[in-house]
Amino acid sequence: MNPADQPILYLAITSKTLPLWTLDEYAETRIAQRISMVSGVAQVQVLGARNTPCMCKWIPSARVAANRNQ
C-alpha cells in the first residue's frame, strides 16, 4: 500500500429517520467490511462519525454557591 495513493471512492450515507450512531455502526460493520473484501482493495476508512462523549462534572459546592447568590 502506497500512502500517497488517492481514494477512488467516497461514499456518503445519510438518513432522515436513523440516528447518527446507527449510520456509523452500519458503515463500520456492513459497508466497510464488504468493500474491504473486494479484490485489490488495500484500505477502507470510515470517517465522520461523532464519537465524542458528553462529559459532565457535578460540583455540589458550585450549586450551593449559586443558590446563595440568588
N, C-alpha and C positions, 0 to 999 in steps of 0.2 A: 504494500500500500504506500503510495506516494503522498505525503502530507500536502503537497502543492496541488494535488488533483482537486478539481472543482466538482461540486454536486451536479448530477444530471437530472435530478428530480426533486422538486419541492412539492409537498402535499400539505394542504391546509384542511383541517376538519373543523366544522362549526355546527352548532345546534341551537335552535330556539327553545328546545324543551329539556335537554340534558344538562346537568351541571358540569362545570369545567373538570372536576375530578373524574367524572365518568368518561369524558372525552379523552383525558390524559391516560387513564387506565386502558381504554380501548386502543389508543395509539401505541402504547407500550406493549401490551400483551397480544394484540391481534395483528395490527398492521405492520409494525416494525419487525416482529418475529417472522412474519410471512415474507416480507420483502428481503430479509437477510438470508432466506433460504434459496433465493434466486441465484443461479449460477453466474459468477462474475461480480456479484455484489460484495464489496470489501467492508463496508461500514454503513450502519443505519443509525441515525441520531434522531431522537425526539426532542424538540425544543419548544419553549414557550409555556411549559407547564408552570402553574403557580403553586409551588410547594413551600411557600413561606408560612410558617405557623403564626398564629396570633398569640403574642406573649403578653400576659397581664401580670402586674405585680400589685399585690394588695398591701398597703401600708396603713395599718389601723391608726397610727398616730397622726397621719395626714388627714384622715377623716375627722378625727376629734378636733384637730386644729381648724379645719374648715367649718365645723359646726360652731366653734367659739366665735368665729368672725362674722357670723350672721346676726 
